[in-house]
Amino acid sequence: MRTRFPRGSTVYAKDGRSYIVEDVDGGIVYCTTSTGAETEFPESKLMSEAEWAAKTKVGLQREVSYVRLMQSRHFLPAGEKLDAAAADRLLVRAERLSPGILDFAAFTVAKRVLAEQKQEAAVEQLAIRKCRELFDAAPPVVRARLLADLLGARVDALVSAGGLGENLLKAMVAKGLEPWQADYEAFQDRPHR
């Protein structure tokens, strides 16, 4: 009878521990650990090397990335002394004047974090919706700082512009997006999943 776990192959439990297959009989896989301890599992509780590699490449990488994004220094307060209501007003106006700018800021910050963590390959797996949820979970002052960093502006000047008038803010956003123009246009075509 053919089994998906041949004798001598490596199998993985759901917790990631690996075992060497000794025998398969009646749906039970008899294994040994690297230290020689014997154990057994139902076939349904184990994964082959190929199945484990596929799971860790796609599923776990995505989860780890979002956890690390939330814990990065970018999303933590940096001691800004700004009015939270003014920062929130800036964010609302910026999004109204340039729809999608906050999604772009959230996605760009996520890309920066992944680059810092040497996980550039995970960028293609980022969901814009989840990046935006992380961005929106940060305090308004932090979000204003992240937007100011993207636009190459001082955060206090950008927050002030958000309270003065739309023309000044619109000009600051347009000027700040100039170096990002190609990336911003490509981002607009990206599916917002």
N, C-alpha and C positions, 0 to 999 in steps of 0.2 A: 504494500500500500504506500502510495506517495504522500509525503507530508511537506508542508512549506518550511519545515525546520529540519534539514538533514543533519545527521550525526556529525559532530565536530564544528557546526556553525555557531556563530555568536547570535544571541537573541537578547532583546531588551524588554525589561518590565516597564510599566507605565511611569514609574518613578525615575527611569533612566539608568538603572543598574543593569550591567551586562552579565550574561551567563553563557556557558558553553553547553551545547546540547549533547547529552549522553545517549538518550533514547527517547522515542515517542511511542506511546502505547495507549490505545483507547482514548485518545483526546487529551492525554496527560503528557506533558513534556518534562522529562527528568533531566536536571541540569546540575552543573557544578559551578561554583564561584571561582574567582582567580586564586583564592586561598585554599581551594579543595573542598569546601563545604558543599554538601549535597542538598538539593531542594527540588521542588516540583511545582508546576503551574498548569492550569488548564490552557490549552492552545489559544483560546480567545483572549487571554491576559498577556500575551507576549507579542512582540513585533520583530520581524526580521531586520537585518541590517539596512536593507533598502527602504523598508517602511519607516524605520526610525530616522534615517537620514532625511527622508522627505518631510517627516513631521517636524523635525528640529529646524530644517531649512526655512520652512514657511510659517508654521504656527507659532513656535516658540520665539522665533526672531521678532515677529511682529509684536508680541506681548512685551518682550523685554525692551524693545525700542520705546514704546509708549511709557513704560515705567521710568526708564532712564530720562526720557524727555521731561517728565514732570519733576524729576529730582535735579535737573541741571541748574547751574548757576543762573542761566538766562531767565528762568521763571521765578527766581527768588528776589525779594526786595533788596535793593542795593543802597538803602539809606536816602532815597530821594525825599526831598522836603517840598512836596507839591500837594496841592489841594486835590483830594480824590474826586470831588464833584467836577472840578475844572478839567481834570484828566479824562473823566468819563464823557464830558461834553465834547472834548476834542475828538475822542474816538467815534462818537455818534456822527459828528459833522464830517470827519474824514471819510467815513464809510458812505455817507450820503453824497459827498462831492465826487468820490472816486469809488464806485461800487466794486467790491472785491478786494480793496486794498488791505483790509484786516485779514482776510483769508490768505492773501499773498504774504503778509507779514508773518502770520502763524506758520505757514508752510516753510518760508525762508528760515525762520528761527529753528524749526525742526531739522531742516537740512544742515544748518550750522552745527547743531548739537551732534548729529550723527557724524559729521565730518570730524569734529573734535574727538569723538569716541572711536574713530577709525572704522565706521560702519557705513561708508558711502553706498555700499550695495543695497542697503535697506531703504534708500530713498524711493525707489520705485514702488515699494510696498506701503508707503505712507498714504493714509487716507486724509484728504483735505478736511473733511468733516471732523475727524478725531483731532487733527492738529488745531483746528479752530476751537474745539471744546477745551483743549488744554490751555490755549491762549485766553479764552474767556474765563477760565477758572482762576487766572492770575488777578491780583488786585489791579484796579484801573491805573494806578501810578506805574506799575510794572509794565502793563500793556502800552502805556504812553511812551515809556522808555524804549521798549522794543520797536515801536513804530518810528520813533525819532532816530534810533540806531540805523534802521533800514533806510530812512530818508537822508541820513547824514546830517541831521540837525541837532541842535541842543534841545534837550527835552523841555527845559523851562521855556524856551522861546516858542517851541511848537505848541505847548499847552496854552501859552499866552495868546498865540495866534488863533487858537480854537475859540477863544472868548472874545476876540476883537471883531472879526468879520470874515465872511466867507472868501472874499477875493484874496486876502493875504494867505489864508490857509490853502486855498486852491493853488496859488503860485508856489508855495513851499512844497506841497505834495508833488506838483508837476516837476519842479526842479529836482527834488529828491529822487524821483523815479527815472530821471534821464539815464543814469548809468545802468539801471535795471530794465530798460525798455524791452530788450529782446526776451529776457527771462519773464517779464510781466506778460508780454503777449503770448508766449508759449504756455504760461500758467493759465491764461484765460481759456485756452483750448483743452486743457487737461480736464478729464472727467472729475466732477466734484462728488466723489463717493465717500 
